[in-house]
Structure formats: C-alpha cells, structure tokens
Amino acid sequence: MVRLADQEQEQLWESVEILTKIDKEKAKTVFKAAVEKTFWQLQFAPTFLSSIRFTAPTTDQLVKLRETEKRVREAYNHEQKIEAYEYLLEYIEQFSELSEENTALTRRKLLASLLAQQNRSRKPARIKRPVYKGKIVTSEEGKSFYTTSEAAEKLGLSDQTIRRMCERGSIPKAYKTDGGHWRIPQEAFITTPKHDKKAQEFLRRMDMKNKEAGDVDEFDL
C-alpha cells in the first residue's frame, strides 16, 4: 500500500513538471518545496535550503531527481538507512547542479549543514515563550511558530516523529513552552502557510483537470 506521504510527494513532482512548461519561477518554488519535503522525510530540518537559489530543472534533470528521490524514500521506508543515505548523497549531487551559485560550494554547504544537525545537542535549552493561541503563535520577536501536530500535517509525518526531532535538537530554534509543548519556528520551513494554501489549491485544481481529462494549461498561484 502506497503511503499518503509518498503520494503527496509524487504530486509535488508532477506539479513541478507541469509548471516548468508554464511558469519557471513558480516551478522553482514548488521544486524547492519537493526537495525540502525529502529531507524532512529523513528527519532532517533543511533550513539551509532557504538561502540557496535554484534554477528550474529541465525535463531530463527532473526525471533523474524523481528517480533518485524515490529510491531514497523507498530505502528509508524499509529501514535501509545506509542505502537511503547513499541515495541521498546522489540526490544532493543532482540538485546541487541546479544551484545558481558554485555547484561544489553548494554541495559542501548542504553536507556541512546535515553533519551539524547530526552533532547538535539532543536537548535544546528550555526557553520561555508566549502562550500558544490559535494556529500560529507570534513571539515578541515577530516570528511565527507551529505546533508539532501542525508541522506533522504540513510535512506528511507523524506527530511522534516531529516531537522526536525536537527532543534530539534536529530542528533549529524549536523550544518547549512552560506547559511542556513544543513550538517550531516557521523559519524552519521553506514554505509559509500562504504557500501551503496555494499549493493545496494548485493540487486540487490539477486533480479536477485530470478527472475532466482536460489539459492543464494555466494556474493562478
């Protein structure tokens, strides 16, 4: 049985493929979201991706990326972590070539960020923050935060997985409230709630087009 998270990931890649023929800038945004989700699936918080500018992948590049990313997910889902990380290195090689910066430098930055997460303290310091009110909490610094359940829904992961990542310090600047609940900064994600809403609308419209057997030729994202 295909996991829901895998289905959603495949939809993201299909969206990138469609958008590369329609709007390159929007294709780059969705492409980044697809790459981001891959790292979250492996329990890495890919905050480093937000500072990297990518070009939109060509059809051939997209095919290779999708195939490698699928191998990463399949290996990880079957608890073949060594194989998953081997494919992940190949994946990093492939999408680093799409960086608008120096390819080798981008690759080094990505690998250094992953190693830094692996070595981060398991228990971040407890920091007092405002009481959670509603969907997103705004702190005195003006940053927005997600609960673990909201982050889990956003990424297609379990609430337990997100909490486990927080406990071992894998998510930068995640903190515990006085009530013992984790809060995750919005800056840990590439996509904002606004982006998420637009993406869901895009996928809904694409699904409707597919059901109607029509051509997907324009989107208002």
Backbone hydrogen bonds, N-H to C=O, Kabsch-Sander energy under -0.5 kcal/mol:
donor,donor_aa,acceptor,acceptor_aa,energy
7,Q,3,R,-2.0
8,E,4,L,-2.5
9,Q,5,A,-1.8
10,E,6,D,-2.3
11,Q,7,Q,-1.9
12,L,8,E,-1.8
13,W,9,Q,-2.0
14,E,10,E,-2.2
15,S,11,Q,-2.1
16,V,12,L,-2.1
17,E,13,W,-2.3
18,I,14,E,-2.1
19,L,15,S,-2.8
20,T,16,V,-2.0
21,K,18,I,-1.2
22,I,19,L,-1.2
23,D,19,L,-2.9
27,A,23,D,-2.1
28,K,24,K,-2.0
29,T,25,E,-1.5
30,V,26,K,-2.3
31,F,27,A,-2.4
32,K,28,K,-2.2
33,A,29,T,-1.7
34,A,30,V,-2.2
35,V,31,F,-2.3
36,E,32,K,-2.7
37,K,33,A,-2.1
38,T,34,A,-1.4
39,F,35,V,-1.6
40,W,36,E,-1.9
41,Q,37,K,-2.2
42,L,38,T,-1.0
43,Q,40,W,-2.0
44,F,39,F,-2.6
45,A,170,S,-0.7
47,T,45,A,-2.0
49,L,46,P,-1.7
50,S,47,T,-1.2
51,S,48,F,-0.9
52,I,49,L,-1.6
54,F,52,I,-0.5
55,T,98,L,-2.7
62,L,58,T,-2.6
63,V,59,T,-2.1
64,K,60,D,-1.9
65,L,61,Q,-2.5
66,R,62,L,-2.6
67,E,63,V,-2.1
68,T,64,K,-2.4
69,E,65,L,-2.9
70,K,66,R,-2.2
71,R,67,E,-1.7
72,V,68,T,-2.2
73,R,69,E,-2.3
74,E,70,K,-2.6
75,A,71,R,-2.4
76,Y,72,V,-2.3
77,N,73,R,-3.0
78,H,74,E,-1.4
79,E,76,Y,-1.8
80,Q,75,A,-3.3
81,K,79,E,-1.1
84,A,80,Q,-2.5
85,Y,81,K,-2.5
86,E,82,I,-1.9
87,Y,83,E,-2.5
88,L,84,A,-2.0
89,L,85,Y,-1.9
90,E,86,E,-1.5
91,Y,87,Y,-2.6
92,I,88,L,-2.6
93,E,89,L,-2.1
94,Q,90,E,-2.1
95,F,91,Y,-2.5
96,S,92,I,-1.8
97,E,93,E,-0.9
98,L,95,F,-1.0
99,S,96,S,-1.7
100,E,53,R,-3.0
106,T,102,N,-2.5
107,R,103,T,-2.4
108,R,104,A,-2.1
109,K,105,L,-2.3
110,L,106,T,-2.3
111,L,107,R,-2.3
112,A,108,R,-2.6
113,S,109,K,-2.2
114,L,110,L,-2.0
115,L,111,L,-2.2
116,A,112,A,-2.2
117,Q,113,S,-1.8
118,Q,114,L,-1.8
119,N,115,L,-1.4
120,R,116,A,-0.5
120,R,117,Q,-0.8
127,I,125,A,-0.5
137,V,145,F,-1.2
139,S,137,V,-0.5
139,S,143,K,-2.0
142,G,139,S,-1.8
145,F,137,V,-1.3
146,Y,184,I,-3.0
148,T,182,W,-0.5
151,A,147,T,-2.2
152,A,148,T,-2.4
153,E,149,S,-2.2
154,K,150,E,-2.2
155,L,151,A,-1.9
156,G,152,A,-1.5
157,L,152,A,-1.9
162,I,158,S,-1.8
163,R,159,D,-2.4
164,R,160,Q,-2.4
165,M,161,T,-2.1
166,C,162,I,-2.1
167,E,163,R,-2.5
168,R,164,R,-1.7
169,G,166,C,-1.3
170,S,165,M,-2.8
171,I,165,M,-0.6
174,A,171,I,-1.8
175,Y,183,R,-2.1
177,T,181,H,-2.6
180,G,177,T,-2.0
183,R,175,Y,-2.7
184,I,146,Y,-2.8
186,Q,144,S,-3.6
188,A,185,P,-2.0
189,F,186,Q,-2.2
196,D,192,T,-2.5
197,K,193,P,-2.2
198,K,194,K,-2.0
199,A,195,H,-2.8
200,Q,196,D,-2.5
201,E,197,K,-1.9
202,F,198,K,-2.5
203,L,199,A,-2.7
204,R,200,Q,-2.2
205,R,201,E,-2.5
206,M,202,F,-2.5
207,D,203,L,-2.4
208,M,204,R,-2.1
209,K,205,R,-2.4
210,N,206,M,-2.4
211,K,207,D,-2.2
212,E,208,M,-1.9
213,A,210,N,-0.9
214,G,209,K,-2.3
217,D,215,D,-1.0
221,L,219,F,-0.8
